[in-house]
């Protein structure tokens, strides 16, 4: 009963943050702020979605003793870690590439990256 509540709560939190990322993608003015919103929100939302799968797998393992649920939980942990790392690195690379190709921030007052030699 408690595990079901935690799974649903994590799914609701994950879905909410993924939806906030979509709203940020639609509302913000340039590639940098859009990418910031989507990267942060979808990483956070996906971690909570993965957490719901981990809780589900752990509760099923405790209830049934079947080892496949632990495997499910471990694979989900690895996927969440990979997502967290690759999402941050990928967004940094995209932002750096956008800046080097001449796309400037919409309302930047100070552009510290322009001071760095390529």
PELINTA-V268148 format. One record per residue. N is the residue number from 1. RES is the residue in three letters. SS is DSSP state (H for helix, E for strand, C for the rest). PSI is psi in whole degrees, -180 to 180 (* if undefined). Layout:
{{N | RES | SS | PSI} {N | RES | SS | PSI}}
This chain:
{{1 | UNK | C | -47} {2 | UNK | H | -39} {3 | UNK | H | -40} {4 | UNK | H | -41} {5 | UNK | H | -44} {6 | UNK | H | -39} {7 | UNK | H | -47} {8 | UNK | H | -41} {9 | UNK | H | -43} {10 | UNK | H | -37} {11 | UNK | H | -40} {12 | UNK | H | -44} {13 | UNK | H | -45} {14 | UNK | H | -44} {15 | UNK | H | -39} {16 | UNK | H | -47} {17 | UNK | H | -35} {18 | UNK | H | -39} {19 | UNK | H | -37} {20 | UNK | H | -35} {21 | UNK | H | -39} {22 | UNK | H | -42} {23 | UNK | H | -42} {24 | UNK | H | -38} {25 | UNK | H | -37} {26 | UNK | H | -28} {27 | UNK | H | -31} {28 | UNK | C | 154} {29 | UNK | C | -29} {30 | UNK | C | 175} {31 | UNK | H | -33} {32 | UNK | H | -46} {33 | UNK | H | -34} {34 | UNK | H | -44} {35 | UNK | H | -37} {36 | UNK | H | -47} {37 | UNK | H | -48} {38 | UNK | H | -38} {39 | UNK | H | -49} {40 | UNK | H | -48} {41 | UNK | H | -44} {42 | UNK | H | -31} {43 | UNK | H | -48} {44 | UNK | H | -44} {45 | UNK | H | -40} {46 | UNK | H | -34} {47 | UNK | H | -41} {48 | UNK | H | -35} {49 | UNK | H | -42} {50 | UNK | H | -38} {51 | UNK | H | -36} {52 | UNK | H | -37} {53 | UNK | H | -39} {54 | UNK | H | -44} {55 | UNK | H | -42} {56 | UNK | H | -47} {57 | UNK | H | -42} {58 | UNK | H | -42} {59 | UNK | H | -37} {60 | UNK | H | -37} {61 | UNK | H | -43} {62 | UNK | H | -38} {63 | UNK | H | -39} {64 | UNK | H | -26} {65 | UNK | C | 8} {66 | UNK | C | 127} {67 | UNK | C | -17} {68 | UNK | H | -24} {69 | UNK | H | -32} {70 | UNK | H | -40} {71 | UNK | H | -42} {72 | UNK | H | -44} {73 | UNK | H | -42} {74 | UNK | H | -41} {75 | UNK | H | -37} {76 | UNK | H | -38} {77 | UNK | H | -46} {78 | UNK | H | -41} {79 | UNK | H | -40} {80 | UNK | H | -41} {81 | UNK | H | -44} {82 | UNK | H | -40} {83 | UNK | H | -44} {84 | UNK | H | -41} {85 | UNK | H | -49} {86 | UNK | H | -30} {87 | UNK | H | -45} {88 | UNK | H | -45} {89 | UNK | H | -42} {90 | UNK | H | -42} {91 | UNK | H | -36} {92 | UNK | H | -44} {93 | UNK | H | -40} {94 | UNK | H | -42} {95 | UNK | H | -42} {96 | UNK | H | -42} {97 | UNK | H | -38} {98 | UNK | H | -41} {99 | UNK | H | -41} {100 | UNK | H | -27} {101 | UNK | C | 0} {102 | UNK | C | 4} {103 | UNK | C | 115} {104 | UNK | C | 152} {105 | UNK | C | 149} {106 | UNK | C | -44} {107 | UNK | C | 39} {108 | UNK | C | 135} {109 | UNK | C | -43} {110 | UNK | C | 131} {111 | UNK | C | 90} {112 | UNK | H | -27} {113 | UNK | H | -25} {114 | UNK | H | -24} {115 | UNK | H | -18} {116 | UNK | C | 129} {117 | UNK | C | 148} {118 | UNK | C | *}}
